[in-house]
Amino acid sequence: MEILTWTYILVGLTFALYIGIAIWTRAGSTKEFYVAGGGVSPLANGLATAADWMSAASFISMAGIISFAGYDGSVYLMGWTGGYVLLALLLAPYLRKFGKFTVPDFVGDRYYSTTAKIVAVVCALFISFTYVAGQMRGVGIVFSRYLEVPIEWGVVIGMCIVFFYAVLGGMKGITYTQVAQYCVLIFAYMVPAIFISMQLTGNPIPQLGLGGDLADGTPLLAKLDGVLSELGFAEYTSGRKGMTDVFMITLALMVGTAGLPHVIVRFFTVPRVKDARLSAGYALVFIAILYTTAPALAAFGIYNTINSTSEKNISALPEWVNTWQKTNLIHVDDKNGDGKVQYLADPVANELSIDRDIMVLASPEIAQLPNWVVGLVAAGAMAAALSTAAGLLLVISTSVSRDLFKTFKPDISEKKELRIARIAAAGAVILAGYFGVNPPGFVAQVVAFAFGLAAASFFPVIIMGIFSSRINKEGAIAGMLSGLVFTLGYIIFFKFISPELNTAENWWFGVSPEGIGSIGMILNFVVCITISKFTPAPPQEVQEMIQEIRIPRGAGKAIEH
């Protein structure tokens, strides 16, 4: 069968499964909408968390970044993996014991302030909107390729589907849908990786194939270094980023992970604190399967891309190039008129421009794998993008309905609260779709901005809220605002106001917009501690509550209020 036929079949079957689960597990109460009733098993929650965590950035874009950036791309791998460990060990069990539905809930109660809660809502909305824009871009890329439509229409189609099953099912529907999505996405990621590893190195384990030898006995990485050097690119295994920027990006991604509201809320869906720890451990194992495979798939992808296109006649380019050109994500321009493709590091002379976000999706076609594998990857990419988009939309809708409306109108009926939550999610889909069509960067870069905002706003007040009884509401509010405004301003300046200045020479302290969240986090800590020192300590009952959170004993179900 043709690629499109396989794609329609596999994507159609998986979507039928997701929508069926969403209808079967439809939320009937606010508790089911927000935290799936608090009764999800640790294994199911671990699978759902892994799917929630491994977004379009992980599935579609991370290997693409590593393909083109080589060693420098490892910052995403290190930051995201390390961040999840930080979240699982330092924050998840304590937040679960605290028993609130959302991060703004925690901030509002811990810092005994409605103002602090509203500031946290604003931070959550900025983070979630930035993050979900990256997911919608990923959804658009998949639909544009396999429906052979411009990416703008791909985003619109994705918006409609996300709206249907995320808004209908709430957290209960999303949780069980994400269990299915994890199974689909990990199978779809591993199958082509195993195929290509066998094809190039004879080793069926991609992680080992990365360090293996090609058919002629040359180590794969050594061959890749040589090929890239000949074309004028830096060696694949060399780093070009400054050490400061590498450290700051990795740190921002790590601590940003620990402040991501859509991941934190997953730990409120299990019955006990013990289950939160256990589900975090399960999720880390499930995440590691994909994250240890990404570097191998990245190296295989760039090696096959160069081999199949460089110095080839433009009239005889592989079919995958012609197919992807219809999406406007690949451009071929015979600048010197010799009829051949010059794939060069010099952007002026380079005749083949490839969007890095297509590398994982295109890899099966580049490697000439069976058509069913190409369709399977499409289904997996959709699962990755939609699972995270759904979780983010839930955070947005919860922040608006529960943390804003219910704060000012505590007597609002449950039915009206659910309706407001669904209207907010619909609005979020539309706004995210706009940024999916007009993104401020490639998928993983947009997601990195969201992590930076989370690092600069949420992480300090959450970590100090748990481990320090002296931090008060004045410090928390000032810290969140200073960290968020500084980081957001820096990103907006270099990405939107003056993108021509977005170079290492102009960055403050040598830190790129992707890593500036680390500086924002430090600013948040400094402001928060300083203000708290010169203002009254928290009330005695709040200090006692903090001590209770840290006692490692069981806790009841999530508190409703």
C-alpha positions in Angstrom: 0.0 0.0 0.0 1.0 3.6 -0.5 2.4 5.8 2.3 -0.8 7.9 2.5 -3.0 4.8 2.7 -1.0 3.4 5.6 -1.0 6.8 7.3 -4.7 7.2 7.0 -5.3 3.6 8.4 -2.8 3.9 11.3 -3.6 7.5 12.3 -7.4 6.8 11.9 -7.2 3.7 14.1 -5.3 5.4 16.8 -7.5 8.4 16.8 -10.6 6.2 17.0 -9.0 4.7 20.1 -8.2 8.0 21.7 -11.7 9.5 21.1 -13.3 6.3 22.2 -11.4 6.4 25.5 -12.3 10.1 25.9 -16.0 9.4 25.5 -15.8 6.3 27.7 -14.1 8.2 30.5 -15.9 11.5 30.1 -15.6 13.7 33.2 -18.8 14.0 35.1 -17.6 16.2 38.0 -15.0 18.9 38.6 -12.8 16.4 40.5 -12.7 14.0 37.6 -12.1 16.9 35.2 -9.2 18.3 37.2 -7.5 15.2 38.8 -9.3 12.2 37.3 -11.0 11.6 40.6 -7.7 11.0 42.4 -7.8 7.3 41.9 -5.4 6.5 39.0 -3.0 3.6 39.6 0.8 4.3 39.8 1.5 2.3 36.6 -1.2 4.0 34.6 -0.1 7.4 35.9 3.5 6.6 35.1 2.5 5.8 31.5 0.3 8.9 31.3 3.0 11.1 32.8 5.6 9.8 30.3 3.2 10.6 27.4 2.4 14.0 28.9 6.1 14.7 29.3 7.3 13.5 25.9 5.7 16.1 23.7 6.3 17.0 20.1 9.6 18.5 21.2 10.8 15.1 22.4 9.3 13.0 19.6 9.6 15.3 16.6 12.1 18.0 17.4 14.8 16.8 19.9 16.5 14.3 17.5 16.2 17.0 14.8 18.1 19.5 16.9 20.8 16.9 17.7 21.0 16.0 14.0 21.8 19.6 13.0 23.6 20.8 16.2 25.4 17.6 17.1 27.0 17.8 20.5 25.4 21.1 21.3 21.9 19.5 20.9 22.7 17.4 24.0 21.7 20.3 26.3 18.0 19.4 25.6 18.6 15.8 26.3 20.5 16.5 29.6 18.2 19.3 30.8 14.9 17.5 30.2 16.0 14.2 31.7 17.7 15.7 34.7 14.7 17.9 35.3 12.4 15.0 35.6 14.6 13.4 38.2 14.6 16.8 40.1 10.8 16.9 39.9 10.3 13.3 41.0 12.7 13.6 44.0 12.3 17.1 45.3 8.8 18.3 44.5 6.2 15.7 43.4 5.7 13.8 46.7 5.5 17.0 48.8 3.0 18.7 46.5 0.9 15.6 46.4 0.9 15.5 50.2 -0.2 19.1 50.2 -3.3 17.9 48.4 -4.2 20.7 46.1 -5.3 20.4 42.5 -3.0 23.0 40.9 0.2 24.9 41.4 -1.7 28.2 41.9 -3.7 26.4 44.5 -0.5 25.5 46.3 1.0 29.0 46.0 -2.3 30.7 47.2 -2.5 28.5 50.3 1.2 28.3 51.1 1.7 32.1 50.8 -1.8 32.8 52.3 -2.6 35.3 49.6 -5.1 35.7 46.8 -2.7 38.1 45.1 0.1 35.4 45.1 -2.4 32.9 43.7 -3.4 35.3 40.8 0.3 36.0 40.0 0.8 32.2 39.9 -2.2 31.9 37.5 -0.7 34.5 35.2 2.7 32.6 35.3 0.9 29.3 34.6 -0.9 30.8 31.6 2.2 32.3 30.1 4.1 29.0 30.5 1.3 26.8 29.1 0.4 29.1 26.2 4.1 29.1 25.1 4.4 25.4 25.5 1.2 24.5 23.7 2.1 26.7 20.8 5.1 24.3 20.2 2.8 21.3 20.3 0.3 22.8 17.8 3.3 23.5 15.5 4.2 19.8 15.7 0.7 18.7 15.0 0.6 21.0 12.0 3.8 19.6 10.6 2.4 16.0 10.8 -0.9 16.9 9.2 0.7 19.1 6.5 3.0 16.3 5.4 0.5 13.4 5.4 -2.5 15.3 4.1 -0.2 17.2 1.7 -1.6 20.6 2.7 0.2 23.8 3.7 1.3 23.8 7.4 -1.3 26.4 8.2 -4.1 24.0 7.3 -2.3 21.3 9.2 -2.5 23.4 12.4 -6.2 24.1 11.9 -7.0 20.4 11.5 -5.0 19.6 14.6 -6.8 22.4 16.6 -10.2 20.8 15.9 -9.1 17.3 17.0 -7.4 18.6 20.2 -10.4 20.6 21.1 -12.7 17.6 20.8 -11.1 15.0 23.0 -9.2 17.3 25.5 -12.2 19.6 26.2 -14.7 16.7 26.5 -12.8 14.3 28.8 -10.9 16.6 31.2 -8.1 14.9 33.2 -10.0 11.6 33.5 -10.3 11.3 29.8 -6.8 12.6 29.1 -5.1 10.2 31.6 -6.4 7.1 30.0 -6.0 8.5 26.5 -2.4 9.2 27.4 -1.7 5.6 28.5 -2.7 4.5 24.9 -0.7 7.4 23.4 2.4 6.4 25.2 2.2 2.8 23.8 1.7 4.2 20.3 4.4 6.8 20.4 7.1 4.6 21.9 6.4 1.8 19.4 6.4 4.3 16.6 9.7 5.8 17.7 11.6 2.6 18.3 10.6 0.6 15.2 12.3 3.0 12.6 15.3 3.4 15.0 15.8 -0.3 15.1 15.3 -0.7 11.4 17.9 2.0 10.5 20.4 0.8 13.1 20.3 -2.6 11.5 20.6 -1.1 8.1 23.6 1.0 8.8 25.5 -0.9 11.5 24.0 -4.3 11.7 23.1 -3.8 15.4 19.4 -3.9 16.3 19.9 -1.8 19.4 20.1 1.9 18.4 21.9 3.0 21.5 24.7 0.6 20.6 24.4 1.2 16.8 25.4 4.9 17.5 28.8 3.8 18.6 29.0 1.0 16.0 30.8 0.7 12.6 29.4 1.1 9.1 29.6 -1.7 6.5 33.1 -0.5 5.5 34.4 -0.8 9.0 34.5 3.0 9.7 32.9 4.1 13.0 29.6 5.9 12.3 30.5 9.0 14.3 34.0 9.3 12.7 32.4 9.0 9.2 29.8 11.6 10.1 32.5 14.0 11.5 34.5 13.6 8.2 31.5 14.2 5.9 30.3 17.3 7.8 33.9 18.7 7.9 34.1 18.4 4.1 30.9 20.4 3.7 32.2 23.1 6.0 30.1 22.2 9.0 31.6 21.8 12.5 32.3 18.2 13.4 29.2 16.4 14.7 30.9 15.4 18.0 32.4 18.9 18.6 30.6 21.7 20.5 30.3 25.3 19.3 28.2 26.8 22.1 30.0 28.6 25.0 30.2 26.6 28.2 28.3 29.3 30.1 25.4 29.1 27.6 25.4 25.2 27.7 25.2 25.3 31.5 22.5 27.9 31.6 20.3 26.2 29.0 20.7 22.8 30.8 19.9 24.4 34.1 16.9 26.3 32.8 15.5 23.1 31.3 16.1 21.1 34.5 14.5 23.6 36.9 11.9 24.5 34.4 10.8 20.9 34.3 10.3 21.0 38.0 8.0 24.0 37.6 5.9 22.8 34.7 2.2 22.9 35.9 0.9 20.3 33.5 3.4 17.7 34.7 3.0 18.6 38.4 -0.7 18.2 38.3 -0.3 14.5 37.2 0.9 13.7 40.7 -2.5 14.8 42.1 -4.3 12.0 40.2 -3.0 9.2 42.4 -4.6 8.2 45.7 -1.5 8.4 48.1 1.9 10.1 48.4 3.6 6.7 48.1 1.8 6.3 44.7 3.2 9.7 43.6 6.7 8.5 44.2 6.1 5.1 42.5 4.5 6.7 39.4 7.4 9.1 39.1 9.8 6.1 39.0 7.7 4.3 36.4 7.5 7.5 34.3 11.3 7.9 34.4 11.9 4.4 33.0 9.3 4.9 30.2 10.9 8.3 29.3 14.4 6.9 29.3 13.5 4.5 26.5 12.9 7.3 24.0 15.6 9.7 25.4 18.4 7.2 25.1 17.3 6.4 21.5 17.1 10.0 20.3 20.9 10.6 19.8 21.1 7.5 17.7 18.2 8.4 15.5 19.6 11.9 15.1 23.0 10.6 13.9 21.3 8.1 11.6 19.0 10.8 10.2 21.7 13.4 9.3 24.0 10.8 7.8 21.3 9.4 5.5 20.1 12.9 4.6 23.6 14.0 3.4 24.2 10.8 1.6 21.0 10.9 -0.3 21.1 14.6 -1.3 24.6 16.1 -1.4 26.0 16.6 -5.0 22.9 14.8 -6.4 21.2 16.2 -9.6 18.2 18.3 -8.7 16.1 16.5 -11.3 17.0 13.2 -9.7 16.5 14.0 -6.0 14.9 11.3 -3.9 11.1 11.2 -3.7 11.0 12.2 -0.1 12.5 15.6 -0.9 9.8 16.3 -3.5 7.1 15.2 -1.1 8.3 17.3 1.8 8.7 20.4 -0.5 4.9 20.6 -0.7 4.8 21.4 3.0 7.2 24.4 2.5 9.6 22.8 5.1 12.2 21.9 2.6 13.6 24.3 0.0 15.8 23.5 -3.0 17.5 26.5 -4.8 20.1 25.9 -7.5 22.0 29.1 -6.7 25.1 28.3 -8.9 23.1 26.9 -11.8 25.0 23.6 -12.0 22.0 21.4 -11.6 23.3 19.8 -8.5 22.5 20.2 -4.8 25.3 21.9 -2.8 24.5 21.2 0.9 26.9 23.6 2.6 27.4 25.4 6.0 27.5 28.8 4.3 23.9 30.0 4.2 24.6 32.1 1.1 25.8 29.1 -0.9 23.7 26.4 0.6 21.1 25.1 -1.9 19.2 22.7 0.4 17.3 24.1 3.4 15.7 21.6 5.7 13.5 22.4 8.7 15.0 20.5 11.6 11.5 19.6 12.9 11.0 17.2 10.0 14.0 14.9 10.7 12.3 12.2 12.7 9.2 12.2 10.5 11.2 12.0 7.3 13.9 9.5 8.6 11.9 6.4 7.5 11.4 7.8 4.0 15.0 8.9 3.8 16.2 5.4 4.8 13.6 3.8 2.4 11.9 1.8 5.1 8.5 0.1 4.4 5.6 2.4 3.9 3.8 1.1 7.0 6.7 2.3 9.1 6.3 5.8 7.7 2.6 5.7 8.6 3.4 4.4 12.1 5.8 7.3 12.8 3.0 9.7 11.8 0.7 8.1 14.3 3.4 8.3 17.0 4.1 11.9 16.3 0.4 12.8 16.6 0.2 10.9 19.9 3.2 12.8 21.3 2.0 16.2 20.3 -1.6 15.7 21.2 -1.0 14.1 24.6 1.0 17.1 25.8 -1.3 19.6 24.1 -4.2 18.1 26.0 -2.5 18.3 29.3 -1.5 21.9 28.8 -5.0 22.9 27.7 -6.3 21.3 30.9 -3.9 23.5 32.9 -5.1 26.6 31.1 -8.8 25.8 31.6 -8.3 24.9 35.2 -6.3 28.1 35.9 -9.1 30.2 34.4 -12.1 28.4 35.9 -10.9 27.2 39.2 -8.0 29.6 40.1 -9.6 32.8 38.7 -13.3 32.5 38.6 -13.8 30.4 41.7 -11.4 32.7 43.6 -13.7 35.7 43.0 -17.0 33.7 42.9 -16.6 30.9 45.4 -20.3 30.0 45.3 -20.2 29.2 41.5 -22.0 25.9 40.7 -20.0 22.9 39.6 -21.8 22.8 36.3 -21.0 26.4 35.5 -17.4 25.9 36.6 -17.0 23.0 34.2 -18.6 25.1 31.4 -16.1 27.9 32.0 -13.2 25.4 32.0 -14.3 24.1 28.6 -14.7 27.6 27.2 -11.3 28.6 28.4 -9.8 25.4 26.8 -11.5 26.3 23.5 -10.0 29.8 23.6 -6.6 28.4 24.4 -6.8 26.1 21.3 -7.5 29.1 19.1 -4.6 31.1 20.5 -2.2 28.2 20.4 -3.2 27.6 16.8 -2.2 31.1 15.9 1.2 30.6 17.4 1.4 27.2 15.7 1.0 29.0 12.4 3.3 31.8 13.4 5.9 30.3 15.7 8.7 32.2 17.3 11.1 29.3 16.6 11.3 25.6 15.9 9.3 23.3 18.2 11.9 22.4 20.8 13.1 26.1 20.9 9.6 27.3 21.6 9.2 24.6 24.3 12.6 25.7 25.8 11.2 29.2 26.2 8.3 27.7 28.2 10.8 25.9 30.4 12.7 29.1 31.0 9.6 30.9 32.1 8.7 28.0 34.4 12.2 28.1 35.9 12.1 31.9 36.4 8.6 32.0 37.9 7.5 28.8 39.6 10.5 26.8 40.7 11.9 29.2 43.4 8.6 29.8 45.1 7.7 26.1 45.0 11.0 24.8 46.3 11.3 27.5 49.0 7.6 27.1 49.8 8.3 23.5 50.7 11.7 23.7 52.4 11.7 27.2 54.0 9.2 28.4 56.5 10.6 32.0 56.5 9.6 32.9 52.9 6.4 35.0 53.0 3.8 36.3 50.5 5.5 39.6 49.8 8.7 37.8 48.8 6.9 35.2 46.7 4.9 37.7 44.8 7.9 40.0 44.1 10.1 37.0 43.2 7.6 35.5 40.7 6.9 38.8 39.0 10.6 39.8 38.7 11.6 36.4 37.4 8.8 36.3 34.9 9.0 39.9 33.6 12.8 39.7 33.2 12.8 36.4 31.4 9.8 37.2 29.2 11.3 40.6 28.3 14.6 39.1 27.4 13.0 36.5 25.1 10.7 39.1 23.5 13.5 41.5 22.8 15.8 39.0 21.1 13.1 37.0 19.3 10.6 39.6 18.3 11.8 43.2 18.8 15.5 42.9 17.6 16.0 39.4 16.2 19.0 40.7 14.2 20.8 41.2 17.6 20.2 37.5 18.6 23.9 36.6 18.6 26.4 35.5 21.2 28.1 38.9 21.1 24.9 40.7 22.2 23.6 38.2 24.8 23.8 39.3 28.4 26.5 37.3 30.3 26.8 35.1 27.1 23.4 33.5 27.8 21.0 32.9 24.9 17.2 33.4 25.2 16.8 29.6 25.6 18.9 29.7 28.8 17.9 33.1 30.2 15.4 31.4 32.5 18.4 30.4 34.7 19.2 34.0 35.3 15.5 34.8 35.9 15.4 32.0 38.5 18.5 33.4 40.3 16.8 36.8 40.3 13.6 35.3 41.6 15.5 33.6 44.5 17.4 36.8 45.4 14.3 39.0 45.3 12.2 36.5 47.2 14.7 36.0 50.0 15.6 39.7 50.3 12.0 40.9 50.5 11.1 38.1 52.9 13.9 39.1 55.2 12.7 42.6 55.6 9.0 41.8 55.9 7.0 39.9 58.6 7.3 36.1 58.8 4.4 33.9 57.7 1.7 33.2 60.3 2.4 30.4 62.7 -0.3 28.1 61.2 1.4 28.4 57.8 4.8 27.5 59.3 3.3 24.5 61.0 1.6 23.5 57.7 5.0 23.6 56.0 6.5 21.3 58.7 3.6 18.9 58.2 4.2 18.7 54.4 7.7 17.5 54.9 6.9 14.7 57.3 7.2 11.5 55.1 4.0 9.8 56.1 0.8 9.1 54.1 -1.8 11.7 53.2 -5.5 11.5 52.3 -7.1 12.2 49.0 -6.9 15.6 47.2 -8.7 18.3 49.1 -11.8 19.8 47.4 -12.9 23.3 48.1 
